[in-house]
Structures are given as C-alpha cells and as structure tokens.
Amino acid sequence: MGQGWRELLESAREARAHAYCPYSSYRVGAALECVGGEIIAGANLENAAYGSTLCAERSAVAAANARGFRQFIRLVVSVEGQPVAPCGDCRQVLHEFAARSGIALEVLLHGERSDLMQLATIQELLPYGFELE
C-alpha cells in the first residue's frame, strides 16, 4: 500500500473514532482524496429516524462538496470488523461524482479487526449506475 493510501486510511480511522452511532454502535469512517490532493473525511451519523441516518461515505462527499471539491481519486472506508462495501445509496452518489468527473474512483475497503483490505473501483461496485443526461 502506497503512502497516499496510508494517509487516507489514517484519516478514515480518525473519522471513524468520531462516528455518532448510539443505536448500532457500528462505527464507520471514510476519507476521500480529491484531485488537488485534499483529503476530506466523514463518519457515519445515526438518527432515531433511521431514514435520516448519513453514512460515512456520503458524509465525506457532502463535506467535500461544501468546500467546492467534486473530483475524487480515491476513497477509503474503514470499519472496526471485516471490510464492508458502501451501501447502495453511497455507491450511487460516488458513481455520479465519478461519472461526471470522468475519473475511475478507486475504493479501498478496510476492516480493522482483521486488518484486511479490498480494492475496487466504483464501476466494479456499481456496474450499472444511474445517470441523468
């Protein structure tokens, strides 16, 4: 794993520590690397009205968007257990930003307990993403 991935992984781990998950106790952190090298992190944010819950991946995308960043190169998703892929909603959001920028977003899935990692592209995670023209 290269230096850029290590920095992203550490940012995702730090964000995971700040997850707000009083209902599931399932902490997730995500960190995006933008085209200019900026790293934007996010953590899951649960709510008693479960539909209002925000995943770490979309939290990071929202934070990046709020700062004007919309082109992403890499994403790390870090959880305490086994590696997990982003949910369908997150995959669609990531797909849209990748499709609009023309960048093949790489996604590293990290599980802290086993220290396992899996690498995929958003295209592999969502091969038929929805797009409006």
Number of C-alpha atoms within 10 A of each C-alpha: 6 6 8 11 16 12 15 24 23 17 22 30 26 19 23 25 14 15 20 19 16 12 10 8 10 15 24 29 30 34 34 30 24 17 15 10 11 12 19 25 30 30 29 24 18 21 14 9 7 9 8 10 14 19 22 27 29 22 21 25 26 18 16 23 13 10 10 9 17 16 22 26 17 22 30 29 30 33 23 18 16 15 20 16 16 21 11 12 12 18 19 20 16 23 25 17 17 21 18 11 15 11 16 18 23 20 24 23 22 27 18 14 11 11 13 12 17 13 13 14 17 24 18 12 17 15 11 10 16 11 10 4 2
